[in-house]
Amino acid sequence: MHVTKTGALSTRWYRLVPMVFITYSLAYLDRANFGFAAAGDMARDLHITPAVSSLAGSLFFLGYFLFQIPGARYAAGRSARKLVFWSLLCWGCLAAVTGVVSNTAALLVIRFLLGVVESAVMPALLILLSRWFTRAERSRANTFLILGNPVTILWMSILSGYLLHAAGWRWMFIWEGLPALVWAVVWWFGALDRPVDARWLPEAERAGLLETLQAEQAHIQPVSSYAEAFRSARVLLLCGIYFLWNFGVYGLVMWLPSIIRAAPRITLIQTGWLSSIPYLLAAAAMLAASYFSDRTLRRKVFIWPCLLVAACAFYGSYLMGEGHFWLSFGLLSLAGMAMYAPYGPFFAIITELLPSNVTGGAIALVNSLGALGSFTGSYLVGYLHGRTGGFGASYLLMAVSLLLAAGAMVMSPSAAGTPKQNMPVKGFTEDIGQEAL
């Protein structure tokens, strides 16, 4: 069935997508700005060794890993809106307090707790989007959520460079933590858990959307419980892929400023501008991959080739060595772009393989294993840098992890098809003059 296009249908995109985009952007701001503080004077002021700096950067992901599933179950069974509201308040406070720490122990505790309070945000937002957008829209909806990652790092890289230069790392943390507290109020009054709560959505549109979502669920093999879903070979394979994938992503995210800063005659402001380039490319690649994935309703073909390109780019950076900075930086930019491009199609796969009663837990499990990969990647990249004095070994390690992820993605199952008559494909793309299929 096609849902008739009206202004109210497209309103789903204009009212909900900016909300989740900004929320995830602020979460990403307050987790990734640590890399800039580490490249600045924080290590000197707190007497932090490279090994401890690496541990502080990666402890976030340990807390993130441990509390994913409980938070996602709350979001799926009760309210994603409430969970995200309280998370915003907590992580805004913790991020700002980072600017007043005076010792390493306090820094380590705050980084761990920041991971805890942010742990369920991404699964909660993905669960919320799955209740508002259909299969023919979901890859794009997911991408606009996750686009908060590279777009935030794009402007954060520039802003943090200037803040570090003008005010130091302490004020950088304080100023960049406050927006989450303000946004919590906006989120509380603007976000809704389900279409049935949307008074701005006409009854006919609301009924058509719910009917379509229910029809899509009818084509998915039933799964009785979280335990059964967690034992599924399909889910476990996706967990392994995301672990290896995030190993490379966060190895780059957390340490790119330090990689650039290590080059001769590069200032903090220049580091900020250069660090933004991979994420500018990534944003464009994510939009393109999600659009064509929804247009064709194919997912895998937009994932594994990108991971393979990223693996080859990291290996090329390894071969270049630190003596060819600009060539190496170009390859790192290519790697960053390729690693980010497939996020929308990847998370669409999970909601198309599993029924809604276990989707929340499965997303959390996959994302928690990704967090473990992020912890491992960010720690090992920093550790290898401290042991070898360079990033060559890290490039090679990230290349291998992404190569394995690409190979596993090739072997992963495809989502079951959904008859065209059950897909509401109009709405968002018609607003720009085209249809999604």
C-alpha positions in Angstrom: 0.0 0.0 0.0 1.1 3.5 -0.8 0.5 6.2 1.8 -0.9 9.2 0.0 1.6 12.1 0.0 0.5 15.1 1.9 2.2 17.9 3.7 1.7 16.0 6.9 3.6 13.0 5.7 6.7 15.0 4.8 6.4 16.7 8.2 7.7 13.5 9.8 11.1 14.3 8.2 11.1 18.0 9.1 9.9 17.6 12.7 11.7 14.4 13.8 14.9 14.1 11.8 16.4 17.4 12.9 15.6 16.4 16.5 17.5 13.1 16.4 20.3 14.7 14.3 21.0 17.4 16.8 20.8 15.1 19.8 23.3 12.6 18.3 25.5 15.5 17.2 25.7 16.8 20.8 26.5 13.3 22.1 29.3 13.0 19.5 30.7 16.4 20.4 31.1 15.5 24.0 32.7 12.2 23.4 35.1 13.1 20.5 36.5 16.4 21.8 38.8 14.5 24.1 41.0 13.9 21.1 41.6 17.6 20.7 42.3 18.1 24.4 44.9 15.3 24.2 46.5 17.0 21.2 46.5 20.3 23.2 47.9 20.9 26.6 45.8 18.6 28.8 48.4 15.9 28.9 51.0 18.4 30.1 48.8 20.1 32.7 47.6 16.8 34.2 50.9 15.0 33.8 49.3 12.3 31.6 51.5 9.8 29.8 50.6 8.6 26.3 49.4 5.2 27.8 47.1 6.9 30.3 45.8 9.3 27.6 45.0 6.3 25.5 43.2 4.7 28.4 41.2 7.8 29.2 40.1 8.1 25.6 39.0 4.5 25.4 37.4 4.2 28.8 34.4 6.0 27.4 33.7 3.0 25.2 33.9 0.5 28.1 31.1 2.3 29.9 29.3 2.5 26.6 29.7 -1.2 26.1 28.4 -2.3 29.5 25.1 -0.4 29.6 23.8 -0.6 26.0 21.4 -3.4 26.3 19.6 -2.3 29.6 19.1 1.1 28.1 17.8 -0.1 24.8 15.4 -2.5 26.5 14.0 0.5 28.4 13.7 2.6 25.2 12.0 -0.3 23.4 9.6 -1.2 26.2 8.9 2.2 27.8 10.1 5.5 26.4 13.0 6.4 24.2 12.0 10.1 24.7 12.5 9.9 28.5 15.7 8.0 28.3 17.3 10.5 25.9 16.1 13.5 28.0 17.9 12.2 31.1 20.9 11.2 29.1 21.2 14.7 27.7 21.2 16.2 31.2 23.7 13.8 32.6 26.2 13.9 29.7 26.1 17.7 29.4 27.0 17.9 33.1 29.8 15.3 32.9 31.3 16.9 29.7 31.4 20.3 31.3 32.9 19.0 34.6 35.7 17.5 32.5 37.0 21.1 32.2 37.6 21.4 35.9 39.3 18.1 36.7 42.7 18.4 38.5 44.0 14.8 38.4 44.1 11.7 36.3 41.8 9.6 38.5 38.9 12.1 38.2 39.4 12.2 34.4 39.2 8.4 34.1 36.1 8.2 36.2 34.3 11.0 34.2 35.2 9.4 30.9 33.8 6.1 32.0 30.6 7.6 33.3 30.2 9.7 30.1 30.1 6.4 28.2 27.5 5.0 30.6 25.1 7.8 30.2 25.5 8.0 26.5 25.3 4.2 26.0 21.7 3.9 25.1 21.3 7.1 23.1 22.0 5.7 19.6 19.9 2.5 20.1 17.1 4.6 21.5 17.2 6.9 18.5 17.3 4.1 16.1 14.4 2.4 17.8 12.4 5.7 17.6 13.1 6.1 13.9 12.1 2.5 13.2 8.6 3.4 14.5 8.3 6.5 12.3 9.8 5.5 9.0 9.2 2.6 6.6 11.6 0.2 4.9 11.9 2.4 1.8 12.8 5.4 4.0 14.8 3.8 6.8 18.3 3.9 5.4 18.0 7.6 4.8 16.4 8.2 8.2 19.2 6.3 9.9 21.8 8.2 7.9 20.5 11.6 9.0 20.8 10.3 12.6 24.3 9.0 12.2 25.3 12.0 10.0 25.5 13.8 13.4 28.8 11.9 13.7 30.9 13.2 10.8 29.1 16.6 10.6 29.7 17.2 14.3 33.4 16.4 14.0 33.5 18.6 10.9 32.5 21.8 12.8 33.9 20.6 16.1 37.3 20.2 14.6 37.4 23.8 13.6 35.7 25.2 16.8 37.8 23.1 19.1 41.0 24.2 17.4 40.0 27.9 18.0 38.9 27.3 21.6 42.1 25.5 22.4 44.1 28.3 20.9 42.1 31.1 22.6 41.0 29.7 25.9 42.7 26.3 26.5 41.3 22.8 26.9 39.4 23.5 30.1 37.1 26.1 28.6 36.8 24.0 25.5 35.1 21.2 27.6 32.9 23.6 29.5 31.6 25.5 26.5 31.0 22.3 24.5 29.2 20.6 27.3 26.6 23.3 28.0 24.5 22.9 24.7 23.4 19.4 25.8 21.7 20.9 28.9 19.8 23.5 26.8 18.9 20.9 24.2 17.4 18.6 26.8 14.5 21.0 27.2 13.9 21.3 23.5 14.0 17.5 23.2 11.4 17.0 26.0 8.9 19.3 24.4 9.6 18.3 20.7 10.2 14.6 20.6 7.5 11.9 20.5 7.8 8.1 20.9 5.2 6.9 18.4 3.0 8.2 15.6 -0.1 7.7 17.6 1.1 10.5 19.9 1.4 13.0 17.0 -1.5 15.4 16.9 0.1 17.1 14.0 -0.3 14.0 11.9 -3.8 13.6 10.4 -5.6 10.4 11.4 -5.7 9.0 7.9 -2.0 9.5 7.5 -1.3 8.0 10.9 -3.4 4.9 10.2 -1.8 4.4 6.8 1.7 4.6 8.3 0.9 2.2 11.0 -0.7 -0.2 8.6 2.4 -0.2 6.4 4.8 -0.7 9.3 2.7 -3.7 10.5 2.6 -5.2 7.0 6.4 -5.0 6.8 6.7 -6.9 10.1 4.5 -9.7 8.6 7.3 -10.6 6.2 9.9 -11.1 8.9 10.4 -14.5 10.6 9.2 -14.4 14.2 11.7 -14.4 17.1 10.3 -15.2 20.5 12.8 -13.6 22.8 16.0 -11.5 23.2 17.8 -14.7 24.0 16.8 -16.3 20.8 17.8 -13.2 18.8 21.2 -13.0 20.6 21.9 -16.6 19.6 21.1 -16.0 16.0 24.1 -16.5 13.7 22.9 -13.5 11.7 23.0 -11.2 14.7 26.4 -12.6 15.9 27.9 -12.0 12.5 26.7 -8.4 12.4 28.2 -8.0 15.9 31.6 -9.2 14.7 31.4 -6.9 11.6 30.6 -3.9 13.7 33.3 -4.7 16.2 36.0 -4.8 13.4 34.5 -1.8 11.6 34.5 0.5 14.7 38.0 -0.6 15.5 39.0 1.3 12.5 36.6 4.2 12.8 37.5 5.2 16.4 41.1 4.5 15.9 40.9 7.4 13.4 38.4 9.6 15.2 40.2 9.7 18.5 43.7 10.0 17.1 43.4 12.0 13.9 44.2 15.3 15.6 47.4 13.8 17.1 48.3 12.3 13.8 48.0 15.7 12.1 49.6 17.6 15.0 52.7 15.3 14.7 53.5 16.7 11.2 56.1 19.5 11.1 54.9 23.1 11.4 51.2 22.3 11.9 49.4 24.6 14.4 46.4 23.8 16.5 44.1 25.9 14.2 45.5 24.2 11.1 45.0 20.8 12.9 41.3 21.7 13.4 40.8 22.6 9.7 42.6 19.6 8.4 40.8 17.2 10.8 37.5 18.4 9.3 38.3 17.3 5.7 37.6 13.5 6.1 34.3 14.2 7.8 33.2 16.6 5.0 33.8 13.9 2.5 32.1 11.3 4.8 28.9 13.3 5.1 28.5 13.4 1.3 29.3 9.7 1.0 26.8 8.8 3.7 24.0 10.7 1.9 24.8 9.1 -1.4 25.0 5.5 -0.1 21.7 5.8 1.9 19.8 7.3 -1.0 20.8 4.6 -3.5 20.4 1.9 -0.9 16.7 3.0 -0.3 16.2 3.5 -4.0 17.2 -0.1 -4.8 16.4 -1.7 -1.4 19.8 -3.3 -1.4 22.0 -3.0 1.6 25.1 -5.2 1.4 26.4 -3.8 -1.8 26.6 -0.4 -0.2 28.6 -1.7 2.8 31.4 -4.2 2.1 32.9 -2.3 -0.9 33.2 0.8 1.3 34.9 -1.2 4.1 37.3 -2.7 1.5 38.2 0.8 0.2 38.9 2.0 3.7 41.1 -1.0 4.4 43.2 -0.4 1.2 43.5 3.4 2.1 44.8 2.6 5.6 47.3 0.1 4.0 48.4 2.8 1.6 49.0 5.2 4.4 51.1 2.5 6.1 53.2 2.2 2.9 53.6 5.9 2.6 55.0 6.3 6.1 55.3 9.5 7.9 57.8 10.9 5.5 55.0 11.6 2.9 52.5 13.5 5.2 50.2 14.9 2.5 49.9 11.7 0.5 49.2 9.8 3.8 46.7 12.4 4.9 44.8 12.1 1.6 44.6 8.3 2.0 43.4 8.8 5.6 40.7 11.2 4.3 39.6 8.5 1.8 39.5 5.9 4.6 37.4 8.2 6.8 34.9 8.8 4.0 34.6 5.1 3.1 34.2 4.0 6.7 31.3 6.3 7.4 29.4 5.9 4.1 27.6 2.5 4.9 26.2 3.4 8.3 22.6 4.0 7.1 22.3 0.7 5.1 24.0 -1.3 7.9 21.5 -0.4 10.6 18.6 -0.8 8.2 19.6 -4.4 7.8 19.0 -5.1 11.5 15.4 -3.8 11.5 14.7 -5.8 8.3 16.1 -9.1 9.5 14.4 -9.2 12.9 10.8 -8.5 14.2 10.1 -5.4 16.2 9.8 -7.2 19.6 13.6 -7.9 19.6 14.9 -5.2 17.3 15.8 -2.9 20.2 17.9 -5.5 22.0 19.6 -6.6 18.8 20.5 -3.1 17.9 21.9 -2.6 21.4 23.9 -5.9 21.2 25.4 -5.0 17.8 26.2 -1.4 18.9 27.7 -2.6 22.2 30.1 -4.9 20.3 30.9 -1.9 18.2 31.6 0.0 21.3 34.0 -2.7 22.4 35.7 -2.4 19.0 35.9 1.3 19.6 37.5 0.8 23.0 40.0 -1.6 21.5 40.8 0.5 18.5 41.2 3.8 20.3 43.3 2.2 23.0 45.6 0.2 20.7 46.2 3.1 18.3 47.3 5.2 21.2 49.3 2.4 22.8 51.1 1.6 19.5 51.9 5.2 19.0 53.4 5.4 22.5 55.5 2.3 21.9 56.7 3.0 18.4 56.7 6.8 18.3 54.6 6.8 15.1 51.3 5.8 13.6 52.5 3.3 10.9 51.7 0.2 12.9 48.2 1.6 13.7 47.5 2.1 10.0 48.3 -1.5 9.3 46.2 -2.8 12.3 43.2 -0.7 11.2 43.6 -2.0 7.6 43.5 -5.6 8.7 40.4 -5.0 10.9 38.5 -3.4 8.1 39.5 -6.0 5.6 38.1 -8.7 7.9 34.9 -6.7 8.3 34.4 -6.4 4.6 34.9 -10.2 4.1 32.4 -11.0 6.9 29.9 -8.6 5.3 30.1 -10.4 2.0 29.1 -13.6 3.9 26.3 -12.0 5.9 22.6 -12.6 5.1 20.5 -10.2 3.1 17.2 -8.8 4.5 14.1 -10.5 3.3 12.2 -8.7 0.6 9.0 -6.8 1.1 6.4 -6.6 -1.6 6.3 -3.2 -3.4 2.6 -2.8 -2.7 3.4 -2.6 1.0 6.0 0.2 0.7 5.1 3.8 1.2 7.9 5.2 -1.0 6.7 8.7 -1.5 7.2 11.6 0.8 10.8 12.7 1.4 12.3 12.2 -2.1 9.3 13.8 -3.8 10.0 16.9 -1.9 13.2 17.2 -4.0 11.5 16.2 -7.2 12.2 12.4 -7.3 10.8 9.1 -6.0 12.7 6.7 -3.8 11.9 3.7 -6.0 
